[in-house]
Structure formats: C-alpha cells, structure tokens
Amino acid sequence: MAGWEKLKELVNLEIVQRGEEGCDVSGFQAKWIKAGDDEAKLMAVYQQLMELEIGADFKFIEPSDLPGILAMRPEGPRRITVDKSEAEWLNQFQGAWLGRSIGCALGKPLEQGQFMGGSGGRAGWKNIELWFKGADAWPISGYTPGSSRASAEYGLELSHWCHKSFKENIQFMESDDDIRYTVLGLILLEEKGLDFDSWDIGKLWHMHLSYQQVCTAETQSYLNFAQVTSHMNDSKPEDWAQKIEWVRTWFNPYREWIGAQIRADSFAYGAAGNPELAAELAWRDASFSHVKNGIYGEMFVAAMIAAAFNETDNERIVEIGLSEIPRDSRLAHDIRKAVEIARDAVDQLDLVDRIWEAFKQYHSVHTNNNAALVAASLIFAKDDFELAVTTAVLGGWDTDCNGATVGSIMGAKLGADKLPAQWVEPLNDKLYAEVRGFHPIAISDCAKRSYEVFKKISAESGRK
C-alpha cells in the first residue's frame, strides 16, 4: 500500500529519512536504482532500511515518547500567569485566529515549487522577491498580487489552486489545510477536553477529512489507521500502544516533515498561558503521524503560541518553545542557529538569504528548516506584525504554513485590535474550512469558541 507517492518514490525518500535519523545508508541508493520498478525488490530494500540501527556516533538524542521528551527538556516556565479581563482574552483569541488566517492567505498563492524550492538557479525567497517587485508591490505590505512581470521575465507562476486568495480577489479566508487542522483541533477540544490521545486523532480525521484532504505524513497515517481500525467499532484496541508505532511509520518517510507543526494552534489556544500543557496536547496529536523532530515541531510551536498569550518578548517566546523539546535534538540545534542568524541580520533580505543557506539541505516541507525560519522571523521582527508575517512568507519553503504560524503567534501576542487594517479587512471576518459547520463561519465565532474551550481546559487542568 503506497499512498501519497508510489512505492518507488517512498523507498527513495526513506533512504533520505533514515540517513537524517543517523543511520548509515551507504549503498542504498545503488540498491534502489537496481530494484527499478520491481515491487518485490523495492520492498526488500525498504525492509532493510527499516531494520537499520542509528549509528553510535550520532550526536543527537531524540526520543518520541512523552516521558523521554520531558526528561530531555531544558528548564522552562511551564506556565505563565497574567490576570486579564474577558475582553482582553477575547481580543487575543481573535488576534490569533486572524493572524493565522492572514499569514496563510498571504503565503497560499506562493505554495508552488518555484517559490518553495527555487528555480533557475535562484533560491525560493529570491523568486518571491522577484514576483512582488514585478507586481510593483515591494516591499510586501499586502496580499500576493495575481500577476507580475516576473511571469514573462523569469517564467514564474503562482499556484493555480487559490485564485480567491490573490490580492485582487480576496474576500475571505479560503479553505486550506493550515486552517482546516485548526478547526479540527477546536472540534476535538470541544468534544473531548483533555480526554483524548492519538487514537482519537485518527477517528477525528476519518470522520471529518476525506482522503483527498490529507497530504504526505497525514496521508500515510490516515491509510495505516484504516488498516487497524473498524468503522463498526469506536473502541480503542488494547494493543493500540503497539499499533500506533506502525501507523505513524509504515511507508511514511514524511514522519519528520511539517505536517504536525501546522496542527498545533487550537491545542495551544486551549492551553493559552500554559506552554507545558500546550506541548503535551501537541504531542498527543503529532504522535499519530510523526516521530522525533516531526513531533518536536508541533510541540515547539504549540508552546510558543501558548506563551504568546502572556509573554510579550519574542526572544523569550522562542526560548519557551525550546524549553518544551529535547535540548539535544536536531530541531533544537537548528532553532538555536536560526536565532543567532536573526540577531545578526542586517535587514529582511539578509535574514532570509542566510536562513536559506543554513538550512537548504532539508526538503522544502521538512519540519526543521521551516521551524528555523519561523523562529528567525519572530526574533527579527520583534513587535512588528507585518514584518514578522512577510518575513516568514518571503523566506520560501512552506510559505503558507510559516506565514500562518507566525501570524498566529503575533496575533495572540498583540491582539486583534493591534493588527493592521489592510490585512484584516479583506478577510471580512469569514472563513471557509471545508469542514461541516465551518464552511463558512465567522472568524470571530471561531475565536469565541476557542476562548470557551480555554476556560473549559483551564478548569479541567486545575488552573485558574
């Protein structure tokens, strides 16, 4: 059973993944080439890959289980308490939902290979700069223009799937997976509160998402989950702890890609001010489809968003995010490197150029490079919402994901009343999520529901 890609490509990607995890994959590329399109031979190569041990000289320590992760964390505040009125809380939840929508809508048309991975010998960020300059819209201060001289001059084209997010057309937050998972997280917390685990994530997806709506790691775990569950029985099997490992790894070379990181927001909203709890809820979600750095990405982002409700300094927000993931992981190492780059950056272009060069070895939708860009954008922009979001999108790679994550953090921190009108007004407080009951829905209604979930979770966790 393949899924997102055919068997041949999955095995090829698994060679890369196993190498990144610290295994010696010498000779496997030759084995893969020799196997050709023969499925039996490809499966033999795959089985050999999955049996590899991590090398003794691998310098990173990267558990996927929650106790192991907790044991490897640096010190952190875990909870941040600030007294606020209901109106102040609502303003921040509204800011978070709006910020996520704004960043996603800006980056959505640019989620295309030329802007994500580069073309013509140019980095992805350079193509984005060329597009906005060719549309006489540089520096970026509004949504992505639908046309640019860069089409004729450099052969650049926007994604064909999101005309409704072009600057000339935008009237609402167009349906997108970066928003859809935020909606699903809200639904889950409304229904389950703190009483859920990875089994419930699988049931939630099968109930609300079609196969066409999931990608990469989510596709593989969605398919694998279908093999171990019954549509006639909602009960979790007694051996789920063993089965989940297979669900999240079998034919899933994407298990450290960005898919989990984009699902953090609603769990963080529910645990606003409590980064430790936000990270735990994110772990429960991420562990359905990801391992190691794929899990850490969602925990890192969830902790930052939760902290942003009660912390105003972006360097401190990033530090709190790091305090919830293993200190000796590849992700923590990469984030610390990105922070140093951001502190030294001369301007926006210098920042994205240096981040690109530092992390271009990763796939354009890997967790680590995108999380590094998110952290660098926050450090560089400080309190400037527009600068933070546009930097995250300008950097390339997963443009809408990074814009949405930075927008969520900045929106939660600043509140809706501090967000620039030229970004807020075109959305007309409307979201289309392609989820029953949320197509369309007012963004402000989502914010109010997140606030109610926050109160519910606060009561359940014993926090006032």
C-alpha positions as CSV (number, residue, x, y, z in Angstrom):
1,M,0.0,0.0,0.0
2,A,1.6,3.3,-1.1
3,G,-0.4,6.4,-0.6
4,W,0.9,9.9,-1.2
5,E,3.5,8.6,-3.7
6,K,4.1,5.3,-5.4
7,L,6.2,2.6,-3.7
8,K,9.4,3.5,-5.7
9,E,9.4,7.2,-4.5
10,L,8.5,6.2,-0.9
11,V,11.5,3.9,-0.7
12,N,13.8,6.7,-2.2
13,L,12.5,9.2,0.4
14,E,13.0,6.6,3.1
15,I,16.7,6.4,2.3
16,V,16.9,10.2,2.9
17,Q,14.9,9.9,6.1
18,R,16.9,7.1,7.6
19,G,20.1,9.0,6.8
20,E,18.8,12.1,8.6
21,E,17.9,9.9,11.6
22,G,21.5,8.9,12.0
23,C,21.6,5.6,10.1
24,D,24.4,4.6,7.7
25,V,22.6,4.4,4.3
26,S,25.7,3.8,2.2
27,G,24.9,1.7,-0.8
28,F,21.2,2.0,-0.5
29,Q,20.8,4.4,-3.4
30,A,22.5,1.9,-5.7
31,K,20.2,-0.8,-4.3
32,W,17.2,1.4,-5.0
33,I,18.3,2.0,-8.6
34,K,19.0,-1.7,-9.2
35,A,15.5,-2.6,-7.9
36,G,13.9,-0.5,-10.7
37,D,10.1,-0.8,-10.7
38,D,10.1,-4.3,-9.3
39,E,7.9,-4.1,-6.2
40,A,9.3,-7.2,-4.5
41,K,12.9,-5.9,-4.8
42,L,11.8,-2.4,-3.6
43,M,10.1,-4.0,-0.6
44,A,13.3,-5.8,0.2
45,V,15.2,-2.6,0.1
46,Y,12.5,-0.9,2.3
47,Q,12.7,-3.7,4.9
48,Q,16.5,-3.4,5.1
49,L,16.1,0.3,5.6
50,M,13.6,-0.1,8.4
51,E,15.9,-2.5,10.2
52,L,18.9,-0.2,10.3
53,E,20.2,1.0,13.7
54,I,21.2,4.5,14.5
55,G,24.9,5.0,14.4
56,A,26.8,5.1,17.7
57,D,28.4,8.4,16.6
58,F,25.1,10.2,16.0
59,K,25.3,13.2,18.3
60,F,21.6,13.8,18.8
61,I,19.3,12.3,21.4
62,E,15.7,12.2,20.0
63,P,13.0,10.2,21.8
64,S,9.4,10.1,20.5
65,D,7.7,9.1,23.7
66,L,6.5,11.8,26.1
67,P,8.4,10.7,29.2
68,G,11.6,10.6,27.2
69,I,11.0,14.0,25.7
70,L,10.2,15.5,29.2
71,A,13.4,14.1,30.6
72,M,15.4,15.8,27.9
73,R,13.9,19.3,28.2
74,P,15.8,22.4,29.4
75,E,14.4,24.4,32.3
76,G,11.3,26.5,31.4
77,P,8.5,28.4,33.0
78,R,5.9,25.7,32.1
79,R,3.1,28.2,33.0
80,I,2.8,31.9,32.7
81,T,0.0,33.6,34.7
82,V,-1.3,37.0,33.9
83,D,-4.6,38.4,35.2
84,K,-6.8,39.7,32.3
85,S,-10.4,40.5,31.6
86,E,-12.7,38.5,29.4
87,A,-12.5,41.3,26.8
88,E,-8.7,41.1,26.8
89,W,-8.7,37.4,26.3
90,L,-11.2,37.5,23.5
91,N,-9.1,40.2,21.8
92,Q,-6.1,37.9,21.8
93,F,-8.0,34.8,20.6
94,Q,-9.5,36.9,17.8
95,G,-5.9,38.1,17.0
96,A,-4.6,34.6,16.9
97,W,-7.3,33.3,14.5
98,L,-7.0,36.4,12.3
99,G,-3.2,36.3,12.4
100,R,-3.2,32.7,11.3
101,S,-5.6,33.4,8.5
102,I,-3.7,36.4,7.3
103,G,-0.3,34.6,7.2
104,C,-1.9,31.6,5.5
105,A,-3.7,33.7,2.9
106,L,-0.5,35.7,2.0
107,G,1.6,32.5,1.6
108,K,-1.1,30.3,-0.1
109,P,-0.6,31.5,-3.7
110,L,3.2,31.1,-3.3
111,E,2.9,27.4,-2.2
112,Q,4.4,26.3,-5.5
113,G,7.7,24.7,-6.4
114,Q,9.4,27.7,-7.8
115,F,8.8,29.7,-4.6
116,M,9.2,26.9,-2.2
117,G,12.3,25.2,-3.6
118,G,13.7,27.7,-6.0
119,S,14.2,27.7,-9.8
120,G,16.6,29.0,-12.5
121,G,19.5,28.8,-10.1
122,R,17.7,31.1,-7.7
123,A,16.6,30.4,-4.1
124,G,12.8,30.3,-3.4
125,W,12.9,33.5,-1.5
126,K,14.5,35.3,-4.4
127,N,11.7,34.2,-6.7
128,I,9.2,35.6,-4.2
129,E,11.1,38.9,-4.1
130,L,11.0,39.0,-7.9
131,W,7.3,38.3,-8.0
132,F,6.4,41.2,-5.7
133,K,8.8,43.6,-7.4
134,G,7.4,42.6,-10.8
135,A,3.9,43.5,-9.5
136,D,5.1,46.8,-8.1
137,A,4.2,45.6,-4.7
138,W,7.6,45.6,-3.0
139,P,8.3,45.6,-0.1
140,I,5.5,43.3,0.8
141,S,2.7,45.2,2.5
142,G,-0.4,43.4,1.2
143,Y,-1.6,40.1,-0.1
144,T,0.0,38.4,-3.1
145,P,-0.8,40.0,-6.4
146,G,-2.2,37.6,-9.0
147,S,0.0,38.9,-11.9
148,S,3.6,40.1,-12.2
149,R,6.1,40.9,-14.8
150,A,8.1,38.0,-13.3
151,S,5.9,35.6,-15.2
152,A,7.3,36.8,-18.6
153,E,10.8,37.7,-17.3
154,Y,11.6,34.6,-15.2
155,G,8.9,32.1,-16.0
156,L,7.4,32.3,-12.5
157,E,3.7,31.3,-11.9
158,L,1.6,31.3,-8.8
159,S,-0.3,28.2,-7.5
160,H,-3.3,27.6,-9.7
161,W,-5.4,26.3,-6.8
162,C,-6.0,29.6,-4.9
163,H,-7.2,32.4,-7.1
164,K,-9.5,33.5,-4.4
165,S,-6.5,34.4,-2.2
166,F,-4.9,36.7,-4.8
167,K,-4.8,40.4,-3.7
168,E,-7.3,41.4,-6.4
169,N,-9.8,38.8,-5.4
170,I,-9.5,38.1,-1.7
171,Q,-12.8,38.4,0.3
172,F,-12.4,35.7,2.9
173,M,-10.0,33.1,4.2
174,E,-10.1,30.5,1.5
175,S,-10.1,26.8,2.5
176,D,-6.7,25.5,3.4
177,D,-5.2,22.6,5.3
178,D,-3.4,25.0,7.6
179,I,-6.8,26.4,8.7
180,R,-8.6,23.1,8.5
181,Y,-6.5,21.4,11.2
182,T,-7.0,24.5,13.4
183,V,-10.7,23.9,13.1
184,L,-10.4,20.2,13.8
185,G,-8.4,20.9,16.9
186,L,-11.1,23.2,18.1
187,I,-13.8,20.5,17.4
188,L,-11.7,17.9,19.3
189,L,-11.2,20.0,22.4
190,E,-14.9,21.0,22.4
191,E,-15.9,17.3,22.4
192,K,-13.1,15.7,24.4
193,G,-11.5,18.4,26.5
194,L,-8.3,16.9,27.9
195,D,-9.6,13.3,27.5
196,F,-8.0,12.3,24.1
197,D,-5.0,10.6,22.6
198,S,-3.6,9.6,19.2
199,W,-6.5,7.1,18.7
200,D,-9.0,10.0,18.9
201,I,-7.0,11.9,16.4
202,G,-7.3,9.1,13.9
203,K,-11.1,8.8,14.5
204,L,-11.4,12.6,14.2
205,W,-9.7,12.6,10.8
206,H,-11.7,9.7,9.4
207,M,-14.9,11.4,10.5
208,H,-14.1,14.9,9.1
209,L,-11.4,14.6,6.4
210,S,-11.7,12.9,3.0
211,Y,-8.6,11.1,1.7
212,Q,-8.2,14.0,-0.8
213,Q,-7.7,16.5,2.0
214,V,-4.6,14.9,3.6
215,C,-1.0,15.1,2.4
216,T,2.4,13.3,2.9
217,A,2.6,12.1,6.5
218,E,-1.1,12.6,7.1
219,T,-1.9,10.5,4.0
220,Q,0.2,7.6,5.2
221,S,-1.0,7.6,8.8
222,Y,-4.6,8.1,7.6
223,L,-4.3,5.0,5.4
224,N,-2.4,3.0,8.0
225,F,-5.1,3.8,10.6
226,A,-7.7,2.4,8.3
227,Q,-5.9,-0.9,8.4
228,V,-6.0,-1.2,12.2
229,T,-9.5,0.1,13.0
230,S,-13.0,-0.8,12.2
231,H,-15.7,1.5,11.0
232,M,-18.1,-0.5,13.1
233,N,-16.3,-0.1,16.4
234,D,-15.2,3.2,18.0
235,S,-13.4,1.4,20.9
236,K,-9.6,1.8,21.1
237,P,-7.9,-1.6,20.8
238,E,-6.0,-2.8,23.9
239,D,-2.8,-3.1,21.9
240,W,-3.0,0.5,20.5
241,A,0.3,1.4,22.1
242,Q,2.0,-1.1,19.8
243,K,-0.1,-0.4,16.7
244,I,0.4,3.4,16.8
245,E,4.1,2.9,16.1
246,W,3.2,1.1,12.9
247,V,0.5,3.6,12.0
248,R,2.9,6.5,12.1
249,T,6.0,4.9,10.5
250,W,4.9,2.3,7.9
251,F,5.6,3.7,4.4
252,N,5.8,7.1,6.0
253,P,9.2,8.8,5.1
254,Y,7.5,12.1,5.8
255,R,7.3,11.5,9.5
256,E,9.6,14.4,10.3
257,W,8.1,16.8,7.8
258,I,6.0,19.9,8.6
259,G,2.5,18.2,8.7
260,A,2.3,18.0,12.5
261,Q,3.7,21.5,13.1
262,I,0.8,23.1,11.3
263,R,-1.7,21.4,13.6
264,A,-0.6,23.0,16.8
265,D,-2.7,26.1,17.1
266,S,-6.0,25.0,18.6
267,F,-4.2,22.9,21.2
268,A,-2.2,26.0,22.1
269,Y,-5.3,28.2,22.2
270,G,-6.9,25.7,24.6
271,A,-3.8,25.9,26.8
272,A,-3.2,29.6,26.5
273,G,-0.5,30.7,29.0
274,N,0.4,27.1,29.8
275,P,3.2,26.1,27.3
276,E,3.8,22.8,29.0
277,L,0.2,21.7,28.6
278,A,0.1,23.0,25.1
279,A,3.2,21.0,24.2
280,E,1.7,17.8,25.8
281,L,-1.5,18.2,23.8
282,A,0.5,18.8,20.7
283,W,2.5,15.6,21.4
284,R,-0.7,13.6,21.6
285,D,-1.7,15.0,18.2
286,A,1.7,14.8,16.5
287,S,2.4,11.2,17.7
288,F,-0.4,9.9,15.4
289,S,1.6,10.7,12.3
290,H,5.1,11.8,13.2
291,V,8.2,10.9,15.2
292,K,11.1,12.7,16.7
293,N,11.6,16.2,15.1
294,G,8.2,15.9,13.4
295,I,6.7,15.7,16.9
296,Y,9.0,18.4,18.4
297,G,8.0,20.8,15.7
298,E,4.4,20.8,16.8
299,M,5.4,20.9,20.5
300,F,7.7,23.8,19.9
301,V,5.1,25.8,18.0
302,A,2.3,25.0,20.5
303,A,4.5,26.1,23.4
304,M,5.3,29.4,21.6
305,I,1.7,30.2,20.8
306,A,0.5,29.4,24.4
307,A,3.3,31.6,25.7
308,A,2.5,34.4,23.4
309,F,-0.8,35.0,25.2
310,N,1.0,36.0,28.3
311,E,4.6,36.9,27.1
312,T,5.4,39.9,25.0
313,D,9.1,39.4,24.2
314,N,9.7,37.3,21.0
315,E,13.1,36.1,22.1
316,R,11.5,34.8,25.3
317,I,8.7,33.2,23.4
318,V,11.2,31.3,21.2
319,E,13.1,30.3,24.3
320,I,10.0,29.0,26.0
321,G,9.3,26.9,22.8
322,L,12.7,25.4,23.1
323,S,12.2,24.6,26.7
324,E,9.5,22.0,25.7
325,I,11.6,19.9,23.3
326,P,14.7,17.9,23.8
327,R,17.8,20.1,24.1
328,D,20.0,17.7,22.2
329,S,17.7,17.2,19.2
330,R,18.4,18.3,15.6
331,L,15.5,20.7,15.8
332,A,16.7,22.5,19.0
333,H,20.2,22.7,17.4
334,D,18.7,24.3,14.2
335,I,16.5,26.7,16.1
336,R,19.4,28.0,18.1
337,K,21.4,28.5,14.9
338,A,18.5,30.4,13.4
339,V,18.2,32.7,16.4
340,E,21.9,33.6,16.1
341,I,21.4,34.4,12.4
342,A,18.3,36.6,13.2
343,R,20.2,38.5,15.9
344,D,22.9,39.4,13.4
345,A,20.8,40.0,10.3
346,V,21.2,43.4,8.7
347,D,17.8,43.5,7.0
348,Q,15.0,41.3,5.8
349,L,16.7,40.1,2.7
350,D,19.9,39.4,4.5
351,L,18.0,37.3,7.0
352,V,16.1,35.1,4.6
353,D,19.2,34.6,2.5
354,R,21.3,33.4,5.4
355,I,18.5,31.2,6.8
356,W,18.1,29.6,3.3
357,E,21.8,28.9,3.0
358,A,21.9,27.5,6.5
359,F,19.0,25.0,6.1
360,K,18.6,24.4,2.3
361,Q,19.7,20.8,2.8
362,Y,16.2,19.9,4.1
363,H,13.2,19.2,1.9
364,S,11.1,22.3,1.4
365,V,8.4,21.0,3.7
366,H,10.6,19.4,6.4
367,T,9.9,20.5,10.0
368,N,13.4,21.8,10.8
369,N,14.1,24.4,8.1
370,N,10.6,25.8,8.3
371,A,10.6,26.0,12.1
372,A,14.0,27.7,11.9
373,L,12.5,30.3,9.6
374,V,9.6,30.8,11.9
375,A,11.8,31.4,14.9
376,A,14.1,33.7,12.9
377,S,11.2,35.8,11.7
378,L,9.9,36.3,15.2
379,I,13.3,37.3,16.6
380,F,14.0,39.7,13.7
381,A,10.6,41.4,13.6
382,K,10.1,41.9,17.3
383,D,6.7,43.6,17.8
384,D,6.0,44.3,14.1
385,F,3.2,42.0,12.9
386,E,3.6,42.8,9.2
387,L,7.3,42.4,9.2
388,A,7.1,39.1,11.1
389,V,4.5,37.6,8.7
390,T,6.0,38.9,5.5
391,T,9.5,37.7,6.5
392,A,8.1,34.2,7.2
393,V,6.5,34.0,3.8
394,L,9.3,35.7,1.9
395,G,11.7,33.0,3.2
396,G,10.2,30.4,0.9
397,W,9.8,26.7,1.7
398,D,6.3,26.1,3.1
399,T,5.1,29.7,2.6
400,D,1.5,29.4,3.8
401,C,2.4,27.2,6.8
402,N,5.1,29.6,8.1
403,G,3.0,32.7,7.5
404,A,0.1,31.1,9.4
405,T,2.3,30.0,12.3
406,V,4.0,33.4,12.7
407,G,0.7,35.2,12.3
408,S,-0.9,33.1,15.0
409,I,1.9,33.8,17.5
410,M,2.0,37.5,16.7
411,G,-1.8,37.8,16.7
412,A,-2.1,36.1,20.1
413,K,0.6,38.4,21.5
414,L,-0.7,41.7,20.1
415,G,-4.5,41.1,20.0
416,A,-6.9,41.8,17.1
417,D,-7.1,45.5,17.8
418,K,-3.4,45.9,17.1
419,L,-3.4,44.1,13.7
420,P,-3.1,46.3,10.6
421,A,-6.4,47.1,8.9
422,Q,-5.1,46.4,5.4
423,W,-4.5,42.8,6.4
424,V,-7.7,42.3,8.5
425,E,-10.4,44.0,6.4
426,P,-10.1,41.9,3.2
427,L,-11.0,38.8,5.0
428,N,-14.4,40.2,6.1
429,D,-14.4,38.0,9.2
430,K,-15.2,34.9,7.1
431,L,-13.6,31.5,6.9
432,Y,-14.2,28.6,4.6
433,A,-12.7,25.4,6.0
434,E,-14.4,22.5,4.1
435,V,-15.4,21.1,7.4
436,R,-19.0,20.6,8.3
437,G,-20.3,23.6,10.3
438,F,-17.2,25.7,9.4
439,H,-17.9,26.4,5.7
440,P,-18.4,29.3,6.1
441,I,-18.1,30.6,9.6
442,A,-17.2,33.9,11.1
443,I,-13.5,34.0,12.2
444,S,-14.7,35.9,15.3
445,D,-17.0,32.9,16.1
446,C,-14.0,30.6,16.0
447,A,-12.2,32.9,18.4
448,K,-15.1,32.9,20.8
449,R,-15.3,29.1,20.7
450,S,-11.6,28.9,21.4
451,Y,-12.0,31.1,24.4
452,E,-14.8,28.9,25.7
453,V,-12.5,25.9,25.2
454,F,-9.7,27.7,27.0
455,K,-12.0,28.2,30.1
456,K,-13.0,24.6,29.9
457,I,-9.4,23.3,29.7
458,S,-8.4,25.7,32.5
459,A,-11.0,24.2,34.8
460,E,-10.1,20.6,33.8
461,S,-6.4,21.2,34.4
462,G,-7.0,22.9,37.7
463,R,-5.6,26.3,36.6
464,K,-7.5,29.4,37.4
